[in-house]
């Protein structure tokens, strides 16, 4: 009986493997299922109460990657409000004034991913204040002026996760200044103007943690400029307009550490645009309105480094909206790799002796590797045939205990998205 069961298992494995290899030799294109970032939730409403935002209120937003907590600067409320990742109000600090923990127009907010300390640009007080994650005041730096370490309207702020250095856009001075985590001045780059590397009212700033490149929104010139970590100009993208990749009020900017995508809030076009790290336009989401997923002047954007969720401060709707990350496009290779991962995660696979695991790995991974090397396109009948074979393979894998019924259903659904390549 044991020999019969063993042969049955081998037949199922070979049938499934043959089907996967057939799919691997079948070059197909997938329907793009990554059209936009899906709307998840919203929080906040007009007012001065807990969890509310004053008129012209939510203007800056940042996420603590350790806790998932969200910090929002309430501009006319002169306070910072703290929420959990579901939008539940947790706490707040700040009031109008010039003393420690007081604000006169808090705008930019950033979280040090290593310490969870919170930096806030205090626009009309011409300084940056630093707090711990509970809102306890730690230090402040900056004063009015044009000299190194001084500000004329500090706006955006970002923290280098590798060094802890703090980058601040000095709005009316047309520059970016860099400080260490204690507030000591280190360097600056940029000058007023509209040339390469010059800045005309820089507002938001974000760092790519992989390359340490710096992205700055240059508001009056409707562009994003990219610098290296030393402030050397690298490139730029964006022009004034309403088309894809254009801006009418480029304001917020945020780099997704997972995908390295660059999100830009397009203030007057009521949308958020998504670019790759080279500045190539990818997609956009949002339209003008008050409904879920719509905007009335989106002003700030940030990305949760732990999962790619995108938070947008919806300025004139007095709320923050949360969107999921762009789904990775479903491709034949990713579909095959999903199958491999599910099979290798099954209890049956885990119980196999090492030599049998190696055989399974060789067959399944060979199929995936071949899939990435084939380029000819197929007609509709050939695609349908390949999909049918793949679905039979999934059914065989599920019947043999290599996949759960839920996994099989998901894989079959994804296979149904395969279309004829262009």
Secondary structure, DSSP 4 states (H G I P E B T S, - for coil): -HHHHHHHHHHHHHHHHHHHHHHHTS--EE----SSPPEEEEE--BSSSTT-B-SS-EEEEEE-TTT--EEEEETTTTEEEEE-TT--EEEEE--BSSSTT-BSSEEEEEE-TTT--EEEEEGGGTEEEEE-TT--EEEEE--BSSSTT-BSSEEEEEE-TTT--EEEEEGGGTEEEEE-TT--EEEEE--BSSSTT-BSSEEEEEE-TTT--EEEEEGGGTEEEEE-TT--EEEEE--BSSSTT-BSSEEEEEE-TTT--EEEEETTTTEEEEE-TT--EEEEE--BSSSTT-BSSEEEEEE-TTT--EEEEEGGGTEEEEEPPPPPP--HHHHHHHHHHHHHTSHHHHTS-HHHHHHHHHHHHHHHHHHTT------HHHHHHHHHHHHHHHHHHHHTTSS-HHHHHHHHHHHTTEE---
